[in-house]
């Protein structure tokens, strides 16, 4: 009986980790990016989604597997590779996650406004209160797993409904995924950065450490969980893409101020606006949960007091980001700078994880597949190049 109960708990944690990563990636920016690139590239955006998904898998599998094999969180692995690097990683991820969480709170407020007609500020406070309450529950880990799974399912089902109503040109999308007229490299790298940038890549891996699903023997299950998370994210991206493609094919034009909402409104009218509110709110509140949990998980190694009081620090993280939003509104420029800073996180972390993968003192008997090392190294170089290009472009 105990064995069955433990097995069910681990299955729930594995599914929860996959959805925590996926729903952390599917935030307000994710929705906007997908609509904008679909309008710009048309059916050729299909190949961008396909390529970015392959690159996402390389980054996710590398990091999740090393975290699991080492039985440590990413910052502790990094410190074992190069003393002090874990502290740098923890601070950068936590600060970037905090700044992005202000945008997540704003997105939740906007979602509730579209969904229920209440003010953005009231919606933001209500959403933040719900997210904070989740961590104050007796079994917060299980509650977070279930919440991520339910909200992820809600988003995908609603997006599937809109995609069906929009009557997209599926054959054109499938054809262009294999034989595109053009491949937009910048769009591909932007999607990779938005899906695995900052805290997102570590969300599921850290959740599995907390759930005790670690060690070389857990690698197959961890690999399946990481792959599932990327597939869920890709499914949401594909559904929004084909829905947008269908709307554009019917002559619709997106509102530049809110292109993602336009997909829903043009497909379903006023009902679509309400449904967009539900999707936006679901995407934003799950990103609030993922950002708060993962950012604080990076700080836990810095002090025993943080480890002991992590629940209250997570709640404080949510309260502080909500307060800043209420004081200054949506900090667009700050979010842009945070995005640039976070784009350096994955190359930095990937290099450290790849080095750790070949240190038996860190990963024990784990053996890193050569193809995964090559793929992870390729992703790290690509994202580093993109980040440097973006940084030089701003100077």
Secondary structure by P-SEA (a helix, b strand, c coil): caaaaaaaaaaaaaaaaaaaaaaaaccaaaaaaaaaaaaaccccaaaaaaaaaaaaaaaaaaaaaaaaaacccaaaaaaaaccaaaaaaaaaaaaaaaaaaaaaaaaaaaaaaaaccccaaaaaaaaaaaaaaaaaccaaaaaaaaaaaaaaaaaaaaaaaaaaaaccaaaaaaaaacccccccaaaaaaaaaaaccccccaaaaaaaaaaccccccaaaaaaaaaaaaaaaaaaaaaaaaaaaaaaaaaccccccccaaaaaaaaacaaaaaaaaaaaaaaaaaaaaaaaaaaaaaaaccccaaaaaaaaaaaaaaaaaaaaaaaacccaaaaaaaaaaaaaaaaaaaaaaaaaaaacccccccbbbbaaaaaaaaaaaaaaaaaaaaaaaaac
